[in-house]
Amino acid sequence: MTTNSPDDDRHRRLAAVRPRLVAFALMHLRDAAQAEDAVQEALVAAIEKQDAFAGRSGYETWVFGILKYKILDALRAQKRHGKWQPLEDEDEDDAIDRQFQRNGRWQESARPSSWGEPEATFENERFWQVFDACMIHLPDNLARVFSLRELMGLSTDDICHEVGIKENNCWVMLHRARLRLRACIERGWLEDSTC
Amino acid sequence: MLMCKEATRLMSLKRDRPLTFQERLSLRLHLAMCGACRNCDRQFELLHRVGRHYAPPAEGEARDDEER
């Protein structure tokens, strides 16, 4: 070893990606201290195992992959401590009922509008600020299931297994999470951008 | 006749499991006639893609749902 500059480079990249790792962990775990712990463990593992990084995917992607396992471990611990609640009442959700009229049509004030081209949306920093804020406002049980499905990419079958809920309950939660998120994002983002 | 609220349930569901023939048909019919629901469907699709931008899936960690 004559130089350690590749290590330095990786440490710099880890420091740079850390805020995203923390935000990602927080969306699943809904607990700042636990999110920090999971990220810390992932960073330690990444540094210790960096010889195992084969360079097939990006370094950051590889670190995210490690973090996903740490998050699942932490979620299992949460489940053991009884933090996971199934959705008790599958019929009632005021936040969603407010989007629809009695006859099942959209409320005039809640009718979804166009968000434009997805790629342009994803490049808009404001979108991500609003998305993060809306995720934080989501009830814990909805946010966890949504994160596992759409951020972690687990199947609903796997989620049921992890969380110990029925698949139908999972589908109802995902429907609610998506409707709440879309309404929240539309309020926070579109109305803001027209100013 | 499918109403918007029920249509959003199917829009959500199709991202988690394949719809039955009946479900697919009634959703398609509704979407053909309802612009607000077409927007909602695109918004759900955007939310579905958010993960790949947030934390890109690692190689071999294929997402199974691309074609649904």
Interface residues (C-beta under 8 A of the other chain):
Chain A: R20 F24 R56 S57 G58 E60 T61 W62 F64 G65 L67 K68 Q99 F100 N103 G104 R105 W106 R111 P112 S113 S114 W115 P118 T121 F122 F131 R149 E150 L151 M152 G153 S155 T156 C170 W171 L174 H175 R178 L179 L181 R182 I185 E186
Chain B: M3 C4 K5 E6 T8 R9 S12 L13 R15 D16 R17 A36 C37 N39 C40 R42 Q43 F44 E45 L46 L47 H48 R49 V50 G51 H53 Y54 A55 P56 P57 A58 E59 E61 R63 D64 D65
